[in-house]
Amino acid sequence: MAEAIIKSSPYAFLAFYSLYRQLSSKAVANYSFRDICERLCPDINVAHDEKVSLFVTWNKMSKKTGQYQLRGCIGTFAKLPVGEGVERYALVAALEDSRFPPIEESEIERLKCSCNILRNFETIFEGGEKPHGDITDWKVGTHGIELKFRDPSSGRARSATFLPEVMPEQKWDQQDTFINLIEKAGCWASVSKIMENPEKYFLEVIRYEARKSEITYAEFQEGMDILQEK
């Protein structure tokens, strides 16, 4: 099973490997991103000099329920060399997400890592004196959404985003998504006011697509075994 996951994309494996090396109390062999691609994904064409936006997400299996729960998720819309970006944000998401304490070595065996490489950004709405575009020009399950809007109370610009996978998981439609984006940005008290007049308060709506790969600890270990055999 690991080979099937790894062959689909090396990115989630690289993210898991980066955290594993960072936290492991044992010596871990040093493999470069090229090593991982060439040894585990020889049939996948990876552009190592490509610069991408990305998000890395960590989930941990609950001992009580056996279900995975969010343990950290951070990314960037800046364009970074793909290998460097995955390695960096694997650690940032695991160790610097302010919503959670840093992941510790004792948790590694219960982790699942997913990596979303973001592409095809398109502004579908722009506000201002002459608003134009269509805030509904996107599909649930296909597009991620970044919303930039003006806080009615302070006048400050705020923003939030959800990856494409979030809306189907939460069973949100488009309106639900915008409501939750506003709340995520910290404007709970102003949701109704903003949603009643989005052309006044929405500054920009950007849609994008994502290629997601994910890997569990067991699958990661199988991949490490393959690497060590060669």
Secondary structure, DSSP 8 states (H G I E B T S, - for coil): -HHHHHHH-SHHHHHHHHHHHHH-SS------HHHHHHHH-TTS---TT-EEEEEEEEEEE-TTT--EEEEEEEEEEEEEEHHHHHHHHHHHHHH--TTS----GGGGGGEEEEEEEEEEEEEEEE-SSS-EE-TT-S-TTT-EEEEEEE-TTT--EEEEEE-TTHHHHHT--HHHHHHHHHHHTT-GGGHHHHHH-HHHHEEEEEEEEEEEEEEEHHHHHHHHHHHHH-
